């Protein structure tokens, strides 16, 4: 059985925001094996980006995570 771990990244425009930093952060996750499921862009007073990622977990990794939480 395949199991997936989700992760949500959000980016909002501001003084520290840059598209290059956003792309670099998303790329750092994809290089680690995370897959991009979706990306949304909402425009209001400031742009707002949401990226949904998922990582496929092996059965062994899943069992280890259960042991840690127990």
N, C-alpha and C positions, 0 to 999 in steps of 0.2 A: 504494500500500500504506500502510495506517495503521500508525503506530508509536506506542507509548506508553512513557512514562517512569514508573516506579513510585516511590512514596515511602511510608514507613511512619512514622507518628507514634505514640508511646506516652506515656501519662499514668498516673502512679501517685499515689495519695493520700498526702498528707504535710502538713507544716505549711504549705508554700507552695502546695499544690494548692487550686484553686477551680474549680467547674464553669464559671463565667463566663470565666476565663482559657482553659480548654480550648476552649470554644465560640468565643471570639475568635480563637484560633490556627487552628482548623479553618476558620473563616469567612475568615480572611486568605488561605488557600490557595484556597478556592473562588472568591473574588473575582478571583484571578489566573488562573482558568481550570482549576484542578485539579478533578477529579470524585471524589466519594467512592464507592469500590467497595464497601467494607464497614467496619463498625465492630463490635468485639466488646467485651464487658464480662465480666470474670472477677472473681468475689468470693471472696476468701480472708480472710486477716487484714486486708488492705487492698484496696480496689477497684483494678482495673488495666484500663485502656482501651487498645485498639489500633485505629488508624484506617488503612486502606489507601486511598491516593489514586493516581490516575493522571492523566497529562497527555498529551494527544495532540500528537505532534511532527510537524511538516511534514517533507517530504523534504529541504528545504533546511537546516533546523535539524539534521536527522540527519547530513547530509553534513558540516556544520560541526563537529559534535561528533566525528565520525570523524577529521577533519583535526587537531583539537586533541589527540586522544589518540595520533595517529601520530607 
